[in-house]
Amino acid sequence: MVFISRGTAQECRSLWYKPGTSEFFTSRIQRGEADFWTAEEDGVLVGELYAFHQLEDEDFADGQHTAYLCAFRVAPKRRGMGIG
């Protein structure tokens, strides 16, 4: 069974190891400008999704009407099985 849950900024930081990238995502999560969701199966991460509610470029995410889905990923072996 796959469990989907809201992830924390700390969990996000553990997955993103590129300098600058992890700070970008985690700072938005901590400020409430983004959500981070994970999908786990038997304790193993099989998917993740980042949704930005507000970004500097409001054409992408304006905080009211438009959001930006980013870094939507599903493990290759689990693709096509309804996780997304």
C-alpha positions in Angstrom: 0.0 0.0 0.0 1.2 3.5 -0.9 1.0 6.2 1.8 0.9 9.8 0.8 1.7 12.5 3.3 2.8 16.1 3.6 6.5 16.2 4.0 8.5 18.7 6.2 11.2 21.1 5.2 13.7 18.8 6.9 12.6 15.8 4.8 12.9 18.0 1.7 16.4 19.0 2.6 17.4 15.3 3.0 16.2 14.6 -0.6 17.7 17.7 -2.3 21.4 17.8 -1.9 22.3 20.5 -4.5 23.6 23.7 -3.0 21.1 26.5 -3.6 18.3 24.1 -4.7 17.6 22.7 -1.2 17.6 26.2 0.3 15.2 27.4 -2.4 12.6 24.6 -1.7 12.9 24.5 2.0 12.7 28.2 2.6 9.4 28.3 0.6 8.0 25.4 2.6 9.0 27.1 5.9 7.3 30.4 4.8 4.1 28.6 3.8 4.6 29.4 0.1 5.0 25.8 -1.0 3.9 22.3 0.0 5.9 19.1 -0.3 4.2 15.7 -0.5 5.7 12.3 -0.4 4.5 8.8 -1.5 6.0 5.9 0.4 5.6 2.2 0.0 7.0 -0.2 2.7 9.0 2.7 4.1 10.6 3.5 0.8 10.1 6.8 -1.0 8.5 6.1 -4.4 7.3 9.6 -5.3 7.4 13.3 -4.4 5.7 16.5 -5.4 6.4 20.2 -4.8 3.6 22.7 -5.2 4.4 26.4 -5.0 1.6 28.8 -4.0 3.6 31.9 -4.4 6.7 32.8 -6.4 8.4 36.0 -7.4 7.1 35.5 -10.9 3.4 35.7 -10.2 2.6 34.3 -13.7 3.7 30.9 -12.2 2.2 31.2 -8.7 0.4 34.3 -7.5 -0.7 33.2 -4.0 -4.4 33.3 -4.9 -5.4 31.8 -8.2 -2.4 30.1 -9.8 0.0 27.5 -8.3 3.1 25.9 -9.9 3.6 22.1 -9.6 7.3 21.4 -9.6 9.5 18.3 -9.3 6.7 15.8 -9.6 8.6 12.5 -9.6 7.7 8.8 -9.3 10.3 6.0 -9.0 10.8 4.4 -12.4 9.6 0.9 -11.2 6.4 2.5 -9.9 5.4 4.5 -12.9 2.1 3.7 -14.6 0.7 2.2 -11.4 -1.6 5.1 -10.3 0.7 6.9 -7.8 0.7 10.1 -9.8 
